[in-house]
Amino acid sequence: MQEMHERLLACLPRLRRYARALTGDSASADDLVQDTVERGWERIAQWRPDGDLRAWLFGIMHNLHVDQVRRSPPPAVELDDADLPAAPPAAGLDLRDLERALQQLPPAQREVLLLVALEEMRYEEVAATLDIPLGTVMSRLSRARENLRRLMTGQPPAVNLKVVK
């Protein structure tokens, strides 16, 4: 039991990083990580010892996040120009622009992109974590990369609508 406890604790930094990228807010990310670890610990008997504990926990986190998003509408935040910093450094602007662009991606694309790019998971692991086909992972990743590139260069996201006659 102690070994399982240590393995679970070793996953915390990556869980928190992924939760922060998903939610865009450190307090919400901490709550999501806590809920994930709590649910994972309660259901540890369901984890297969030959499986990847990290991917299993990411799957739990994904499902919890989807449930949270479905339950509550996004909060409205009033912005006041006085709260904005005068002149942030250029590197900070790039990072802030990237974070905003990530938040503008559709959730399904953002999740796949974060798991592949940030968590360095293989496509097969992402498919298993999100319980989607491998081809769906690859197409969502491709669309996410294209939309992110467009958003970072100031272009509108690509709209792939087909004309049906």
C-alpha positions in Angstrom: 0.0 0.0 0.0 2.9 2.3 0.8 4.4 1.7 -2.7 1.1 2.6 -4.3 0.9 5.8 -2.2 4.3 6.8 -3.4 3.5 6.1 -7.0 0.4 8.2 -6.8 2.3 11.1 -5.1 4.9 10.9 -7.9 2.1 11.7 -10.4 1.1 14.9 -8.7 3.3 17.4 -10.5 2.2 16.2 -13.9 -1.4 16.1 -12.9 -1.2 19.6 -11.6 0.5 20.9 -14.8 -2.2 19.3 -17.0 -5.0 20.5 -14.7 -3.6 24.1 -14.8 -3.4 23.9 -18.6 -7.0 22.6 -18.8 -8.6 25.1 -16.4 -6.4 28.1 -16.9 -6.7 28.8 -13.2 -4.4 27.5 -10.4 -7.2 27.3 -7.8 -9.5 25.4 -10.1 -6.5 23.2 -11.1 -5.7 22.4 -7.5 -9.4 21.4 -6.9 -9.4 19.2 -10.0 -6.1 17.5 -8.9 -7.5 16.9 -5.4 -10.8 15.4 -6.8 -8.7 13.3 -9.2 -6.5 11.9 -6.5 -9.4 11.3 -4.2 -11.3 9.4 -6.8 -8.2 7.5 -7.9 -7.4 6.5 -4.4 -11.0 5.3 -3.8 -10.9 3.2 -7.0 -7.3 2.1 -6.9 -8.5 -1.5 -6.9 -9.9 -0.9 -10.5 -6.4 0.1 -11.8 -4.6 -2.7 -13.6 -1.1 -3.2 -12.2 0.2 -3.8 -15.7 -1.2 -0.4 -16.9 0.2 3.1 -16.7 -0.9 4.8 -13.4 -0.3 8.3 -14.8 -2.5 7.6 -17.9 -5.2 6.1 -15.7 -5.2 9.2 -13.4 -5.3 11.5 -16.5 -8.4 9.6 -17.7 -10.0 10.2 -14.3 -9.1 13.9 -14.5 -10.4 14.2 -18.0 -13.8 12.8 -17.0 -14.0 15.0 -13.9 -13.2 18.1 -16.0 -15.8 17.2 -18.6 -18.4 16.7 -15.9 -17.5 20.1 -14.3 -17.7 21.9 -17.6 -21.1 20.4 -18.4 -22.4 21.3 -14.9 -21.5 25.0 -14.8 -21.4 27.8 -17.4 -18.1 29.6 -17.8 -17.7 32.4 -15.3 -18.0 36.0 -16.5 -15.1 38.2 -15.5 -15.2 42.0 -15.6 -12.0 43.5 -16.7 -10.8 46.9 -15.5 -8.0 48.6 -17.4 -6.5 49.7 -14.0 -5.9 46.1 -13.2 -3.7 45.5 -16.2 0.1 45.8 -16.0 1.6 48.8 -17.7 4.2 47.1 -20.0 4.9 43.4 -19.4 8.1 41.9 -20.9 7.9 40.5 -24.4 8.4 36.9 -23.3 5.5 37.3 -20.9 3.4 38.5 -23.7 4.2 35.5 -25.8 3.4 33.1 -23.0 0.1 35.0 -22.2 -0.8 34.9 -25.9 -0.1 31.2 -26.0 -2.3 30.6 -22.9 -5.1 32.7 -24.4 -4.9 30.9 -27.7 -4.9 27.5 -26.0 -8.1 28.5 -24.1 -9.7 29.5 -27.4 -9.3 26.0 -28.9 -12.2 23.6 -28.6 -11.9 21.5 -25.5 -11.4 18.3 -27.4 -8.5 19.7 -29.4 -7.0 21.4 -26.4 -7.0 18.2 -24.3 -5.3 16.1 -27.0 -2.7 18.8 -27.7 -1.9 19.2 -24.0 -1.5 15.5 -23.5 0.8 15.1 -26.5 2.8 18.3 -26.3 2.9 19.1 -22.6 2.7 15.6 -21.0 4.6 13.9 -23.9 2.2 11.0 -24.0 2.2 8.7 -27.1 -0.9 8.8 -29.3 -1.9 5.4 -28.1 -1.8 6.5 -24.5 -3.9 9.6 -25.3 -6.4 7.4 -27.1 -6.7 5.1 -24.1 -6.8 8.0 -21.6 -9.6 9.9 -23.4 -11.3 6.6 -24.6 -11.3 7.7 -28.2 -9.9 6.0 -31.4 -6.3 6.6 -32.4 -7.4 8.3 -35.7 -9.5 10.8 -33.7 -6.4 11.6 -31.6 -4.4 12.3 -34.7 -7.1 14.4 -36.4 -7.8 16.4 -33.3 -4.1 17.0 -32.8 -3.7 18.2 -36.4 -6.6 20.6 -36.2 -5.4 21.8 -32.8 -1.9 22.6 -34.1 -3.3 24.4 -37.2 -5.8 26.4 -35.1 -3.1 27.3 -32.5 -0.8 28.4 -35.3 -3.5 30.6 -36.8 -4.4 32.1 -33.4 -0.8 32.9 -32.6 -0.4 34.7 -36.0 -3.6 36.7 -35.6 -5.6 34.7 -38.1 -9.1 33.4 -37.4 -9.3 29.6 -36.6 -9.9 27.4 -39.5 -13.5 26.5 -40.2 -13.8 23.2 -42.1 -17.4 23.2 -43.2 -18.3 21.2 -46.3 -21.0 22.5 -48.7 -23.6 19.8 -49.1 -25.9 20.0 -52.1 
